[in-house]
Amino acid sequence: MSKTVYLGITGDIIHPGIINIINEGAKHGELIIGLLTDSAIVSHKRLPYLTYEQRKTVVESIKGVSRVVPQEEWSYVPNLIKYKPDFIIHGDDWKTNYLSKIREDVFETMKAWGGQVIEIPYTQGINSTELANNASVIGTTPDVRLKSLRRLIAAKPVVRIMEAHSGLSGLIIENIEVNKEDGIHRFDGMWSSSLTDSTNKGKPDIEAVDLTTRLQSLTDILECTTKPIIYDGDTGDIAEHFVFTVRTLERNGVSAVIIEDKKGLKKNSLFGTEVRQELASEEEFCHKIAEGKKAQVTKDFMIIARIEEIIAGRSVDEALAKAYACVKAGADGIMIHSKNKSGEDIKEFCQRFRQEYAKIPLVLVPTTYNQFTEKELASWGANVIIYANHMLRASYPAMVKVAETILQAERSLEVNDLCMPIKQILELIPGGK
């Protein structure tokens, strides 16, 4: 009976080092490739450029590969227990890098049936992480970016979205990450907000800033980032205009648009003293959604309905009725909004919505009820969390402080500690070094 050999890979970038280890593994027997799924990868690395099926097609065609099986976990152990290979093969770099703990677990697991661990010298001059970073510098395509939001929602318990209002804020979101016990935490995408875009331009957020004007800021972000973008479409305007918006955003590689069920000129929901704005009827809102769905070219673009009933002082029952109607009209997701700091109305909405629709994405914007963690919001049924205006709100007090300090001191020495070196900013910009 032929011996079996297990090799776990991501398969997003096939370089000489991968071919070398495949060739070595095939020498020892039937080579089983454990191809990591998107969900296995995203908590530790960025979402692969290629989908699982695309990566599987590539890997299956490589000489020496006997079969490809999904590896659903970052750890090799569950698949090792499942397939009980005679050997597992890996580069010896895992002795000292971030996989050292997994290496220990692998050795312990393989002992159970007398399996062996084969470690081969790491291929010098090849760094898959660096290759991925270089690909990020080159950029992405509208098609790849467009598809990535749906892939992330399918792969992650919670998709984390941060507001971006400029190319520089987009670059921060693109690159910032924090190492935690459960993996690397990073933002998965960006929120193009009408509020922060208009405020950044020094204009009121009353929907006077049209799509053509907002595309200037959107293009700045698109040109220097690769992560998916969700676009704040406000009321969506009349159905004919919304059709144009959908086609324009989809063509540019934006992943989703969110529109709210308000009528007429926008009045921002965040103002506590606002005169309540009339909401669109269920029929009007659903018609707009249906027309938008007919206009899109791909199945990847998402139209998400923002339900305003709770903010307008109506009941959770009324909000749910509108949400159900929007789903039936073709909405790909639901955003539910509230200014209630307790979050109880949002929790009730989510839990009841999930009883009716288990798979439709739910989007939350916990600006007022920000005492809840992402895990808690996910336990309610949320798929996407949007931090809707924090980058802009953080930048304003910092700039005011610097300006006031320079006026007081009549020189800039005192603001040295308030400002990062310009060199550090330039290093963030691709080609800026």
Residue pairs with C-beta under 8 A, 6 or more apart in sequence:
2 29
2 30
3 28
3 29
3 30
3 86
3 87
4 29
4 30
4 32
4 83
4 85
4 86
4 87
5 25
5 26
5 28
5 29
5 30
5 31
5 32
5 85
5 86
5 87
5 88
5 89
5 118
6 32
6 34
6 76
6 79
6 80
6 83
6 85
6 87
6 88
6 89
7 21
7 22
7 25
7 31
7 32
7 33
7 34
7 88
7 89
7 90
8 33
8 34
8 35
8 36
8 71
8 76
8 79
8 88
8 90
9 18
9 33
9 34
9 35
9 36
9 59
10 35
10 36
10 41
10 45
10 48
10 55
10 128
11 18
11 33
11 35
11 36
11 48
11 50
11 55
11 56
11 58
11 59
12 48
12 49
12 50
12 55
12 132
13 128
13 131
13 132
13 135
14 58
14 59
14 62
15 123
15 126
15 128
15 131
16 123
16 126
17 91
17 122
17 123
17 126
17 128
18 128
19 62
20 120
20 123
21 89
21 90
21 91
21 120
21 123
22 31
22 33
22 62
22 63
22 64
22 65
23 64
24 89
24 118
24 120
25 31
25 64
25 87
25 89
25 118
26 63
26 64
26 65
26 66
28 86
28 87
28 89
28 118
29 86
29 87
30 66
30 67
31 64
31 65
31 66
32 66
32 67
32 68
32 69
32 83
32 85
33 59
33 65
33 67
33 68
33 69
34 69
34 70
34 71
34 76
34 79
35 52
35 55
35 56
35 59
35 68
35 69
35 70
35 71
36 71
36 74
37 52
37 70
37 71
37 72
37 155
38 47
38 48
38 51
38 52
38 151
38 152
38 154
38 155
39 72
39 154
39 155
39 156
40 71
40 72
40 73
40 74
41 47
41 48
41 74
41 155
42 152
42 155
42 156
42 188
43 74
43 156
43 182
43 183
43 184
44 74
44 183
44 184
45 129
45 132
45 184
46 132
46 136
46 186
47 148
47 151
47 152
47 155
47 188
48 55
49 135
49 140
49 144
50 58
51 147
51 151
52 70
56 68
59 65
59 68
60 67
60 68
69 79
69 83
71 78
71 79
72 78
72 79
73 79
74 102
74 183
75 102
75 105
76 88
76 102
76 105
76 106
76 109
77 102
77 105
77 106
77 109
80 88
80 106
80 109
80 110
80 115
81 109
84 113
84 115
85 115
86 115
86 116
87 115
87 116
87 117
87 118
88 106
88 110
88 115
88 116
88 117
88 118
89 117
89 118
89 119
89 120
90 103
90 106
90 117
90 118
90 119
90 120
91 119
91 120
91 121
91 122
91 123
92 119
92 120
92 121
92 122
93 122
94 100
94 102
94 103
94 119
95 103
95 119
106 117
107 117
109 115
110 116
110 117
136 174
136 226
137 430
137 431
139 223
139 226
140 226
140 253
141 253
142 251
142 252
142 253
143 253
144 226
144 253
145 222
145 226
145 227
145 228
145 229
145 253
145 254
145 255
146 228
146 250
146 253
146 254
146 255
146 298
146 300
146 301
147 255
147 300
148 189
148 227
148 228
148 255
149 159
149 189
149 228
149 230
149 255
149 256
149 302
150 255
150 300
150 302
152 159
152 188
152 189
152 228
153 159
153 361
153 383
153 384
156 188
157 375
157 378
158 374
158 375
158 377
158 378
158 382
158 383
158 384
158 385
159 188
159 189
159 383
159 384
159 385
160 185
160 186
160 187
160 188
160 189
160 374
160 385
160 387
161 187
161 188
161 189
161 190
161 191
161 230
161 384
161 385
161 386
161 387
162 173
162 187
162 189
162 190
162 191
162 386
162 387
162 390
162 391
163 169
163 190
163 191
163 193
163 196
163 386
163 387
163 388
163 389
163 390
163 391
163 392
164 170
164 173
164 190
164 191
164 192
164 221
164 225
164 229
164 391
165 192
165 193
165 196
165 197
165 199
165 200
165 217
165 391
165 392
166 200
166 217
166 220
166 221
167 220
167 221
167 223
167 224
167 225
168 425
168 428
169 221
169 391
169 392
169 395
170 190
170 220
170 221
170 224
170 225
171 224
171 225
171 428
171 429
172 391
172 428
173 187
173 190
173 225
173 227
173 391
174 224
174 225
174 226
174 227
175 428
176 186
176 187
177 184
177 185
177 186
178 184
178 185
178 186
179 185
187 227
188 227
188 228
189 227
189 228
189 229
189 230
189 255
190 221
190 225
190 227
190 228
190 229
190 230
191 229
191 230
191 232
191 386
191 387
191 388
192 214
192 217
192 218
192 221
192 229
192 230
192 231
192 232
192 254
193 232
193 388
193 389
194 205
194 207
194 209
194 214
194 232
194 234
194 266
195 205
195 232
195 268
195 270
195 388
195 389
196 388
196 389
196 391
196 392
197 209
197 214
197 217
198 204
198 205
198 206
198 208
198 209
199 205
199 392
200 217
200 392
201 209
201 213
201 217
203 209
205 266
205 268
206 265
206 266
206 267
206 268
207 234
207 235
207 237
207 265
207 266
211 244
211 245
211 248
215 248
215 252
218 229
218 231
218 252
218 254
219 252
221 229
222 229
222 252
222 253
224 429
224 430
228 255
228 256
229 253
229 254
229 255
230 254
230 255
230 256
230 257
230 258
230 304
230 384
230 386
231 249
231 254
231 256
231 257
231 258
232 258
233 242
233 245
233 257
233 258
233 259
234 259
234 260
234 262
234 266
235 259
235 260
235 261
235 262
235 263
235 264
235 266
235 280
236 242
236 245
236 257
236 259
236 260
236 288
236 292
237 245
238 288
239 287
239 288
239 291
239 292
240 291
242 259
242 288
242 291
242 292
242 295
243 291
243 292
243 294
243 295
245 257
245 292
246 257
246 292
246 295
246 296
246 301
246 303
247 295
247 296
247 297
249 257
249 301
250 296
250 297
250 298
250 301
254 301
255 300
255 301
255 302
256 301
256 302
256 303
256 304
256 332
256 333
257 292
257 301
257 302
257 303
257 304
258 304
258 305
258 306
258 335
258 363
259 288
259 289
259 292
259 303
259 304
259 305
259 306
260 269
260 306
260 307
260 308
260 337
261 279
261 280
261 284
261 285
261 305
261 306
261 307
261 308
261 309
261 322
262 277
262 278
262 279
262 280
262 308
263 277
263 278
263 279
263 280
263 284
264 277
264 278
266 277
267 274
267 275
267 277
268 274
269 308
269 311
269 337
269 339
270 339
270 367
272 339
276 312
276 313
277 312
279 308
279 309
279 312
280 288
282 321
282 322
282 325
285 305
285 322
285 325
285 326
285 329
286 325
286 326
286 328
286 329
287 329
289 303
289 305
289 326
289 329
289 330
289 331
290 329
290 330
292 303
293 303
293 329
293 330
296 303
302 332
302 333
302 361
303 330
303 331
303 332
304 331
304 332
304 333
304 334
304 335
304 361
304 363
305 322
305 323
305 326
305 327
305 331
305 333
305 334
305 335
306 335
306 336
306 337
307 319
307 322
307 323
307 326
307 334
307 335
307 336
307 337
308 337
309 315
309 318
309 319
309 322
310 316
310 319
310 336
310 337
310 338
310 340
310 345
310 346
310 349
311 337
311 338
311 339
316 345
316 348
316 349
316 352
319 336
319 349
320 349
320 352
320 353
320 356
323 334
323 336
323 349
323 353
324 356
324 357
326 334
327 334
327 357
327 360
331 360
332 360
332 361
333 360
333 361
333 362
333 363
333 383
333 384
334 353
334 360
334 361
334 362
334 363
335 362
335 363
335 364
335 365
335 386
336 346
336 349
336 350
336 353
336 362
336 363
336 364
337 365
338 345
338 346
338 368
338 369
339 368
340 346
340 368
340 369
341 368
341 369
342 369
343 366
343 369
343 371
343 372
346 364
346 366
346 369
346 380
347 380
350 362
350 364
350 380
350 381
350 382
351 380
351 381
353 360
353 362
353 381
354 362
354 380
354 381
361 383
361 384
362 381
362 382
362 383
362 384
363 382
363 383
363 384
363 385
363 386
364 377
364 382
364 384
364 385
364 386
365 385
365 386
365 388
366 372
366 377
366 385
367 387
367 388
367 389
374 385
377 385
398 418
401 418
402 415
402 418
402 419
405 414
405 415
405 418
406 412
406 414
406 415
408 414
409 415
425 432
426 432
426 433
427 433
